[in-house]
Amino acid sequence: MKPLDDRIGVSTLCMPRIPIEEAVGRIQDAGFKAIEIVPVKVQRDSNIDYWMEYFTPTKRKEMKSLLKTFETVTVHSSSLGVNICHTDSVERQRAIYQYNAIMEFAVDIGAQIVTMHSGNAGDRHLTDKYHLDYGQTAAEYAARHNLTAGYEFFRPNVIAQIGSPHFGINFDIGHAAQRMPPSREKCTQGVLEWIEQMMPVIVEFHVHGVFIDGESMIDHQPFHRNTALDYSRIISLLIEKNYQGPLMLEIEIPSEPETTIAYCKEAKMELLRFL
Ligand SMILES: [Zn+2]
């Protein structure tokens, strides 16, 4: 089992203003052994919009070799402008096409885990059905390529129906917190219960601070502004349950690279302190 130090990483989503290769270099220079690649946009050359056009076979090879020093590499789809549960079949197909492409991308750059955003059909039953449909396809692809895939959502029953060890949940701790009461004790307790309930199918965590602002809960905060979550209790639970997957930091989106790195180093130190 990899030590926790090798499994705490940074998402490149936090640094959209610099080329993704530069973001990888900065995360590496800061001593992180884990990284989440979010290949959405290359923003500086704004004529290059979509990652599929940007990541040619050569670029993928280069990225794979850049990532060699990392112990843990994951890929995450975010804000791709598609809905995997769209009730219009043409739109749903467009999402399937992009999600398949992101899984191929994950294989090409040598990632171990790839997780995708969940969709919404506007109806719980239909949403579950479309997630199940695509999840089964994705699980088969993942199994063939020695990959683990998953959705970022909180529907363990759908994962149970997909029924594959190659498909699970990316549990976003900050987003779980936002669904709990705005008090540190109650919020942490609620999140712990959800984690415990979903643990058997969790393949990755997204980690960020949450700030309680009256009745609202503001996510993606650095740890020094986190007032909603007691991460010492969360880490204790992960250790007790023998969680072996990654914890990817999604702090301050977007921000200057120096800020992201400083905040993520702070969060990593804090998490390791609870060991
Ligand atoms: Zn997330």
Boltz pocket constraint, residues with backbone or C-beta under 6 A from the ligand:
constraints:
  - pocket:
      binder: B
      contacts: [[A, 152], [A, 172], [A, 206], [A, 250]]
      max_distance: 6.0
